[in-house]
């Protein structure tokens, strides 16, 4: 096991040490924002995805392009969207592109991280919405489109159910939700990415139940962790007012892409 994997394994087994290390890393936020060539807007120092600048640049653009294609194919291109929410926006990896295709006043950056939400408001001119307590308890407006990248990939069955059953109340009729998931293809890399997961255990659960969830050992919230599910499992969870338009494996790099449409009735 490499030194970095040994360090990660140690932190995952000791939540208090992990929390301290996380706070130390977040001191990066005191540094001036970074400029990354080819990206609109600056990058916050606490956006840890940007530690790999080339990977960040590529995923930022490719994810936005994939999102744009999915919206158009589902009947909601950007010019037919008045209000859009980037749910789980982080520090704006994808949000940063949206003001180039629609008014910033119609874009909502939403996240549990209040600092990230404030950053998106200030840097990209969009509206901000911090999740208060849980997704179910948060007051949302109505939107023509929603994007949730790397959100359902970290939620328990209970939290995913809450997300899916809240969507019809958030999307306008004909509205489109695009989000990512992880299934068997992603499970092959599970133990390489997360030292506490075993790829064969994930695959067996997907074969048996279509769903796998393991809570993070380094977080106190038992509903946050690593989540994998099949498209068949996901389709069976949907309320009647939502239609599964498409699932495309590997649409967002290692994540599958899901497109849901809110029915007009």
N, C-alpha and C positions, 0 to 999 in steps of 0.2 A: 504494500500500500504506500502511495506517495505521501510526502510530508503534508501537502495541502489536504489530501483526503483524511489523513490521520487527524489533522487539526479540525476539520469539519466534523468528523466522527466524535471527537472529544466534545465539541461545542453542542452537538445534538444530544449528547447524554447529560449535559449539565445546563439546564435552562437559565440559572442565575448568571453563570459565566457567559452564556450566549447573549443574554440581555445586556450585560456590561460591555461586551465586545461590540454589539450593535450600536450602543450609544457612543462609543469611542469612534467608530467608523463614521457616524453621523456628524461628527465635528467637521467633516469635509465641507458641510454646508456653509461654513464660515468663509470659505474661499470664494473668490469671484466666479461667476458662471463661466462655463467654457464655450468656445466657439468650435463647432464641428463643421468642417467644410461639406457643403452640399445639403445642409439641413437649414430650414427656416427657423429663426429664433435661436436663442442660446440654450445650453444644457445645464441644468442644476447639478451641482457637485454631489448631491445625495442620490442622484439617479445612478445607482450602482450598475445598471445595465450598460451604462456608457463607459465603464472601465475598459471594455473592448470597443474602442471607437469605431473601427471598421464594421464590426458586427452590428453595432447600434445603428450606424448609418444605413446599412443594407436592410436590416429588419424594419426600421422606421419607414423607409420608403416602400419596401415590398409589401408590408402589412397594409399600408394605406392604399396602395394600388389594388391589392386583393379585396379589401373592404369595398372600394369604389366599384369594382367589377361585380361583386356579389349584390350590392344594392341595386345596380342597374339591371342585372339579370332578374332580380325579384320584383322589378317594376317601380323602384324608387331611386332613380339616379339623383345626384346631388341637386339638380335644378328643380326637382319635385319634392324637396325636403325643406320645410320651414324651421323645424325644431329637431335637433339631434342631441343625443346624450352619449358621451364616451364614458361608460361605466367601468371603473377600475382604471382610470386615466393615468395613474402614476404621475410622473413629472412631465407628461406630454409627449411621450415617444411617438404616438400617432396623432394625438390632438393637434400638434403643431402644423400639420398639413391642412387641416380642415378649413381655416379661414381663407385659404386660397380658392375654395370651391363654393363657399356659402358665407353669408354675413356672420361675423363672430358673435353678434348679438343673439343668434339662433342656436349657438353651440353651448352645451353644458358639460363641463369637466367634473366628473364625480368620482370620489374615492374615500376610503376610510382615513387616509392620510391627509390631515388638514393642511399641513405645510405644502404638500404637493398640489392640493387644490388651489391654495392661495398663489402658488407659483404660476400655475396655468392661467389664472385670472390676470395676473400682472403681466406675464410675458406674452401671452397670445391674445389678450383682450376678450376672452370668452367668459361666460358666466360660470360660477363655481357652486358646487353642492357637496358638502361633506356628509357622509353617511353617519347618522346618529344612532348609536346602539347596534342596529341591525338593518338590513335591507328592508325587511317587512315594516319596521317602525318609521322609516324615513318618508317624508312627504315629497313626492315628485310631481312635476307637471306632466303634460301629455306630449309625446314625441312621435315624429314620423319615422325616426330611425334610432337604433341603439347599437353600440359596439361594446362588447365585453371580452377583452383579450386577457387570457390567463386569470380568469375569475372562477369559473366553474371547475377549473382544474385544481382548486384548493379548498373546495367546500364539501361538507358532509352531505349525505342523502337528504337530511332535514333542511339544510340551507339551500340546496339546489331546488327542492320542492317549493320552498318559499319564494325563490327567485322566479321560477317558471309560472307559478300561480299569481304572482304580482304583475307579470308582464302585460297581460291583457288590460290592466288598469293604467298602465304607463304608456302603451303604444296606442296611437290613433288607429281607427279602422284602416286596414291596408298597410299599416306600418310594418317595418322590417327590423328584425333583430339579428345581428350577426355576432356569433361568439365562438370561442375555441373550446376544444375538449381534447382529452388524451385517451387513446385506446390501445389495442394490442401492438400496433406499430411503435408507439411511444414507449410501451412497456419494455421493449427490448433494450432500451437504454436506461431503464429505471435505476438499476444499481450502480451505473456509471455516474449518474448525475446526483443521486441521493444515497449517501452511505447507509442509511437505515432501511432502504427498500431492497427487496429481492425480486428480480424480474420474473422468475418462475412463479412466485406467489401471486404476483399481479396477473399474469397470464392465466393461471388456474382459476382465479376469481372471475375473470372476464368470461372464460369458457363456461363456468357454472352459473353465474348470476348476471353477467353483463355489467357488473359494477364492482369497483374496488375503492376503498377509502382507508387510509391510515393516518391518524392524527399525528401532527408534528410532535416529536418528543421534546422539542425545545420551545414550544409555545404552551401557554396555559389554557388557551381556548380549545376545547375538545372537538369543535366543529371546523377547525382549520387544519389542513394537512395536504396529502397528495391524493389526487382523485383521478380515476380512470373509468370510462364507461363506453359502451358500444352505442352505435346509432339506434339499434333496436331498443335498448334499454331507455334511451333518451326519449324516443318516440312514444313509448308506453307511459311516460310521466306527464305528457303534455295535457293541459286542459283543452276542452273542446274548441275553444276560440282561437287556438294556435295551430298552424299547419307547418309541418316540417317540409320546407321547400327543397332543401338539399343538404347533404353531408358530403364533404370532400376530404378524404384522408390527406394529411400532410399539407393542407392548404396554407397554413401559417407556420412554415418551417416544420418543426416536429409536432405541431398541434393540428388536429383536424379542424375544419371549418364548418360550422353549422349556420344555416339560414332559416329563420322562422318568419312566418307572415301572420299578422293579426287579421283574422277573418273580418269581413265587413259587417257581419250580423252582430 
